[in-house]
Amino acid sequence: MSPLALVSVSDKKNIIPFCRELVEKFNYKILSSGGTAKHLTEAKIPVIKVADFTNSQEILGGRVKTLHPKIHGGILAKRTSEEHKKDIETNNLELIDLVVVNLYPFKKTVEQGSKWEDAIENIDIGGPSMIRSAAKNHKDVSVLVDPSQYQEFLEEKNKGELNESFKVKLAFEAFQHTADYDTAISNWISKERDLKSSKYIESYPLIKTLRYGENPHQKAFWYGLSNFGWNSAEQLQGKELSYNNLLDLESALSTVLEFGYAEKDILTTKNYASVILKHNNPCGASISYSASQAFLNALECDSVSAFGGIVAFNSNVDNNTANNLKDIFLECVVAPSFDEEALEILKVKKNLRILKLSKNILPNKRQTTTKSIMGGLLVQDADNNEDKTESWVSVTKKNPNNQMNLDLNFAWKICKHVKSNAIVIAKDQKTIGIGAGQMNRVGAAKIALETSKELCSEAVLASDGFFPFADTVELANEYGIKAIIQPGGSLRDQESIDMCNKKGISMVFTQKRHFLH
C-alpha cells in the first residue's frame, strides 16, 4: 500500500520538486487542500483533496478543513497498538505517514503593520494541530516544518527505513516551530493591548555557533532575528565576529549614537563622534568637526588601552580617517558607511573586522535588557531615554560657562556607558580621563584624574552616581577641575556643594543616575 503524505504549506519554496520525488521515487500519495493543492495540481502532481478524503467540505470560510477525525486519527494512530488497530478498522482510517506543514505567515503579517482583525485571521489553527499530532506520534510519523528539511529527508529515505533518532530530531524541530509561532502571537497581543505577562517568553533562531565564548573553553551561540540588529550589519572584511566582539560592538555603538548621526560634509558643527571601546568600557571618546579628528582626539585619551579595541563612528569613514585607523591594531570598526578609497586603505589590515550598519537598517531603541542569574532572568527597561537638560539644576554659587556646559553634556553622555562606579573627565568635548568599574567612587576618580593629570586644568568631571562624601570634590580640585556633573540625591549632598563653593567649582545635579553594572 502506498504511503500517504499530508502536505499543506504557506511557504511553497521547493515544495514541487520535493513532492514530485515523493510520488515518483517513493510512491507516496499526496493529500492536500486549498492553495497548496492548487499549486501542486498546476505542476501536474496528483493530489487527493482533503475534502474528498474526509467527505467533509471546508466550513467557516476555511477556518475548519483539516480539523477532522480522519486527519488526526490517521496521524495519531499507533501502528502497533491493538486498541488503535480496532479503531482504525471501525472508523475506516487511512494512516498518514508524513506531515509536511508550515504555518500562516503571522510574523510577516504583523511586521507589515496589519490591523488587529487581519492579524487574528493569520493565526493558524489546523497547521499547529497537525504538526503537534505528528510530532507526538513521531515513532510512526515524520513531520517537516521547513523547506530546509526536504533534502535531508529525501537523503534519509534513500538509505531505507528512517531511524528513530532522525524522527526524534524532526519532532524536536516541529515543537520548536510551534513554540516560536505561539510566542510571536503572545508577544504581539501583549504589545498591541499593553498586557503584562506573568511569563517572560521570547524566541530567537540560531544565527551561528561562535568559535567560543568569553574564553576558549566556553561554548557560545549567537541567537537573534535574521533581519534585525547586528545580524543585519554588513561585514565588509575581516575575521568572523567573536562573542567578545559582539558585546563590545553593542557597547561602542550605543555610546556613539548618544550623539545621533552626523550628516556627511557638514563641517560647521561638532557633530562627528568617535568612540574607542575596550573590554566593554569606553577608553576614549570625542566629538569634532570631522570623523578623522574625532578619532584622533579619542585616541589621545588612552592610546595604550585602545590597542586591540573597537572603534565606532556616527558618520561616514573617509580616507583621512582610514589612514589614522590603519596605524593602530584594532579588532573592529563600525560605521554607517565607508568610502571606497577608505576600504582600500584598510585592506592592508586583513584581520580587521569592518562593519557597515547604516542608519536605515538600525532597529528602534531597545525596550528591555536582560541578564541571566542562577535559575532565572532579570528584565528591566533599557536605559535609553534621552536626558533632558531642562531638569538639570545648578546647585553652586558659580554657574558653568558655555564651554563647560558643552563639556558637561558630553561627559554625562559618555559616563552613562562606563561601568559603575564611573568617572569621566572631559575637555573641549573629548575625554581625557576615564575611571571605570571601581568599588568606590573616589577610587574611580583617582584613576581618571591621574590619567589626565595636568590636562585637567579647566576640565569637567562627570559621575554616574552621587557623591556620598565631599572627598571626590576635594580630589578633583587638586587636579584643576572647574565643573562637575552628577545625579545628586545623597543625604550629604550639602557637603559636596559646600566644598565646590569653597573651591570655586561649578556643580550641576541631573537628578537622574546611570549605573551600569
N, C-alpha and C positions, 0 to 999 in steps of 0.2 A: 504494500500500500504506500502511495506517495506521501512524504512528509508534508505538513501544512505550515505555511508561514503567514502570519498576520502582519501586514505592512501598512502603517499609517503615519506619514511623516510631514511635518511642516517644512523642514529643511530638506529639499529634494536633491541636494548635491549627491552625485554618483549613485542615486537610487536605481536608475535604469540599467546601467551595466551590472550592478550588483544583483538585481532581481533576474536579469537575463541569465546570469551564470547559475543562480539558484535553480532556475527552471531547466536550462539546457544541460547542465553538468550534473546536478544533484537531484533532478526530477521532482523539485518542490512544486506544490500548488500554491498560488498566491491568493490570499484573502485580503480584500481592501475595501475602502469606501471613500466617498467624497472626492476631493481634489487629487488625492494620491491614486485612486482607481482610474480616474480620467487620464492622469499623466502617464500611467503605465499602459493603459489601453491604446493611447495615441502612439506609443512606442511599439505597439503590436506584441505586448507581453500579455498572455492570457491571465485574466483576473476573475475571481469569484467575488461578487459584491456582498458586503456584509448583510445587507437587507435580504438578499436571496438565501444566504447561509442560515440566517436566524428566522426567516419567514416573518420578520417584523420590520416595518418601514421606519425610517427616521422620524422622530417627532420633536416638537418644541423647537422648531427652527434649527434642527441639527444638534441641539443640546444632548439628546439621547439617541445614540445609534449603536455604540459598542457595549453599553451597559446592559448586558443580556446574559442569562444563564448559559446559553450555548457558547458564548465567547469566553466567559470567565470559567465555566465548567471545563471547557476544552484546554484552558491554560493551567488551571489549578489541580486537575485530576492527577493523583499519584498513580503511576503506571503499575506499581507492584502491590497496591492495596486491594484486598478482596472486596472490601466495602465500597471503595471507589469504582471498582470494575462493575459491580452491580448497578451503581448509579449511572455509570457511563452507558450501560446497555439499556436500562429503564428509560433514560432521558434521551437516548439516541444521540449521544455526544460524539463529535469528531475531535480527536486530540490535536492540539496546536503545539508544534514542536519549536517554533521560532517566532519571537515577537520583535518586530523592528518598528520602534515608535520614537519619535521626538515631538516635543510639545509646542503648542501655540507660542508664538514669539512674544511672551509677556514683557520681558525686559526691554526689548526693542520698541514695543508699543508705548510703554511709559516714558522711555528716554526721549521719544519724539513729542512728548507733552500732550498725550491723548486726554480726552475727557474721562471722567470717572466711569461713565456708562460703557464707553468703548474699552477701557482697561478691564472692567469686570467681564465683558464678553470674551476677552482674550485669556481668561483663566481656564485652562484645560482641566476637564474632569475625567473623561474617559481615558485619556492618554496616561495620566499618572496611575489610574486604577489598573490598566493593563500592564504597565511597567512593573508595578509593585507585585501584582499577581505572578508574573513571570519570574521576577527576582526571588520571590518567596519559594517558588517551585523550581528553583534553578537546577535541581538534581535531574529533572526531566525536560526542562525548557530553557532555551538560550534566549537572552534578551540583549538587544542592541539599541543604544540611545543616541549614537553619534556617528556620522558618516566616516569618521576616522577609524572606526572599529571594523568596517566592512572587509577590508583586505585581510586583516588578521584572522577574521572568522573564516574566510574562504581558504586561507592557508592551513588553518587547523582542520577544516573539513577534508582537505586533500590528504591529510595524514590518516584519516579514518574516523573512528568514533571519538567525539570530543571528550577530553578528560575532565575529571571533577574540578581540578584546580583552575582550569580555564573558565569553567562555568561559574565558579565562585567569584572569580575576578570580574566577570561580566555582571553578576548580581550586585557586587560591591559598587561598581561604576553606575549601575542603574539606580541604586538607592541614593548615591551621591547626587545624581542628576535630579531626582525628585526633591531631595532635601534643598538643593540650590534653588529650585523653582519655587518651593514654598517659602523659602527665606526671602526671595525677591518680592513676592506678594505681601508677606507680612510687613517687611520694611517699607514698602510703598504705602500700604494702608496707614502705618504708623506716621509716616511723613505727611500724607495728604490730610489726615484727620487729627494730627497732633496728639496721638495716643502714645503714652509711655508704656513700654513693655516691661513685664516682670522678668523677662529673659533677654539676655544680650545675644542676638542672632546675627551673624554675618557669614558670608560665603565668598571665598576668593579662589579662583582657579590657580593651579600651579603654573607660574611663568617659567621658572627654571630651577634646577638644582645647582646651587652655588658650589664652588670648589671646596670651601669650608666656611666656618663662621668667624667669630672674633679671633679664634686661634685655630691652628691647623688640625687639632684633634677633635674639633666640634663640627658636626654635620650642620648644614644650613640650607634652607629652601626659601625661594622668593615666590610669594603668592601675591596676586593682585589682579586688577582689571586690565584687560588686554589693550584698551584704548584710553587709558586714564593714568595720569601721574607719570612716574619715571619710566613706565613701560612704553609711554608714547614719545619719549625722548629719542632723538636720532643720534646714535653713536657714530661719529664721523671717522674715528680712528682709535687705535689703542687696544690694550688687552681687555679681556672680559671683566665686567664690573664685579667687585667682591662685596661681601657682606658689609665690611667696614667702609668701603667706598660709598655704598648706598646710604648708610647712616650719615656720613659726613656730607654727602651731596645734599641731602634733605636739610641739614642744618645750615649749610652755606647758602642755599637758595632762599630759604625762609628769611635769612638775615638780610641778604642783599635786596630782597623785594620789599623790605621796610621802606625803601626809597623809591618804589614804583619803577616804571620803565623809562629810560632816557631815550628821547627821540634822536635819531641819527642826525649828525651835522648841526645840532643846535648847541653853540658853544658859549652862549651868553649867561648861562646859569650853571651853578654847581649841581648838576643832576646826574652825573655819571658816577655810579657806585661800583666799588670792588671790595670783595671780602675774601680774605685768606683764612682758611679754617684748618685746624689740626686736632685730631682726636676729639671731635665734636665740640670744640671751642674756637671762636674767632681768635686768631693771633695777630690780626691786622685788618683794618677797615678804613675806607676813606670815600668821600665824595668830592669830585673835582670837575674841571671843565672838559675833561676827556677821559676815556677809559684807560688810556696809557698812563696818564698822570695819577689817576685814582689808584691803579695797581702799584705804581712806584711808591706812592705815599703809604699805602697799606703795608708794603714790604718793609719800609723803614721802621715800622713799629717793632717787629721781631723777626728779622731775616733768618735767624737760627731756627726758630720753630717752624717757619714757613717751608723749610726743606722737607719735601715729601708730603706737602699739604694739598688742599683742594682750593681752587680759585673760582669764584662766581662773579659774574658781571650782570648788570641790569641793562646792558646795551650791546651793540654790535662790537665784535673784536676785529680791529683793523690791523694793518701790517706793523704799525708802530707798537701796538700792544703786543702783538705776536713776537716781535723781536725782543721785547723785555721778558716775556714769558719763557722763551727758549733758553734763557741764561741761568735758569734755576731748575732743579729737579722737582717736578710736581707729579702727583698721582692723576688728578683730573682737572679739567677746565670746563665749566658750563656757562653758556651764554645764549641769548635769544637768536643770535646769528653770527656768522663768521665771513669775512671777505675771503674770496678765493686765494688771493695773494697771502693772506694770513695763514690759511691752511697749508699752503705750500711751505711757508717758513716753519711751521710747527711739525711738518712731516719728518724733520730730522730727528725728532724725539718719538720714535716709533711706538714706544710703550705708553706714551701719554694718552690717556683717555680723554677724548674731546666729545662733548655732548651738546647738541643743539636742542634747546627746549624753548620753542617760540611762544610768544605771548598768547597766540590764538588757540593753542592746544593745552594751555595750563588749566587745571581744574579750578573750580571756585575754592575759596578758603576752606580748610578742613573744619568740620563741625565738632569733631571729638578727637581725643587722643586716648590711646590705651597702653597699659603696661601690665605685663603678667606678674603675678605673685603666686606663691605656693597655694595651689588649689583654686585659682581664680584669676580674674582680671580687674584692674582699676580703670574706670572710664570717666573722663572728665571733658568739659567743654574745652576746645582749643583756645589758647591764649593769643588770639589773633584779632581782637577788636582794636580798632585804631584809638590811640591815646589822644584825647582832646586837650590841647594846651589851655583851653579856657578854664579848665578845672584846676590848673596848677596855681599854687599860691606862693608868692614871695614872702618869706617869714622873717627876714632880717632887715636891719635898718638900711643896708646897702642893697640896691637892686642890681642885677646883672645888666651890662650894656648889651647893645645889639649883637655884637660878635659873640659874646658869651652866651646869649640866648640861642644863637645858631649852634654853637658847640654843645650846649646842654641838651638841646633837642637831638642832635646827632648821637651824643654819648648815651642818652637814655635808650635810643632805639637799638644800639649795639648791646648795651648791658642786658637787655631783655633776653638775648640769645647766648649769654655766657652762663656756664653752670654756677649755681649759687653755692657759697656766698660769692658775689661777683662785684668787682670794682673796675670801672673803665675810666682811664684818663684820656682826655681829648683836647686837641688844639687845632684851630683852622680846619675843623671838620675832618679830622683824621685821628685815629687812635695813636697814642704814643706810649701807652702802658695798659696792660690788662692783667688783673688778678682773678683767677678762676677757681671755683670748687674748693675753697678753704673752709675749715671747720669754724673759724671765727672771722668776723668782718674786718677787724683791724689787721689780721694776717693777710687777707686778700689785698687790702690797701697797701701794706708794706711791699708786697710783690709788685703791684702795679706802679707804685711811686718809685721804687728802686730801679725798675726797668727804664723809666723815663728820666729820672734824675733831674739834671739842670734844665731839661726841656719843659719841666712842669711849671716854670715861671709863667704866670698869667694863663695857665691852663685851667680846665674844669674837670670835676670828678663826678662820676655817676655811680650810685649804689642801688642794687636791685631790691634791697630791703632797708628798713630803718636802722638808725644808729642806736644801739642800746645804751651807749655811753658817749661822752664827748671826745674820747681818745682818738677816733678816726679823724675828726676835725682838727684836732691839735697836731696830729701827724701830717695831715695834708698841708697845713700852714707852714710846716718846716720845709716843705718842698716848693712852696710858692704858689699853691693852688688858690685861685681867686673866686671860684664859684662852684657850688655843689648842688647836685640834684638827687633827691631821694624821696621815698614814699612818705616819710613821716609816720606817726602813729605810735611811737614809743611813749611809755609813761614818763621817760626822761628826755623827751624832745627839747624841753626848755634848756637843758644843759648844753645841747649841741647848738641851739640858737644863740645862747649867751656866748659860747666860745667863738662862733662865727662873728658876732658883733664885736667882740674883744679883738679879734684878729683882722677885722676889715674884710671878711669874706661874705659874699652873697650866697644865700641858700634858698632853693625852691623845693616845695613839697608837691609831689604829683598826686598824692592821696590814692595811689594805686601801686601795688608791688608786683614784681615779675620774678618770683622764684622759678628756677629751672633745675629740677633735681635729676 
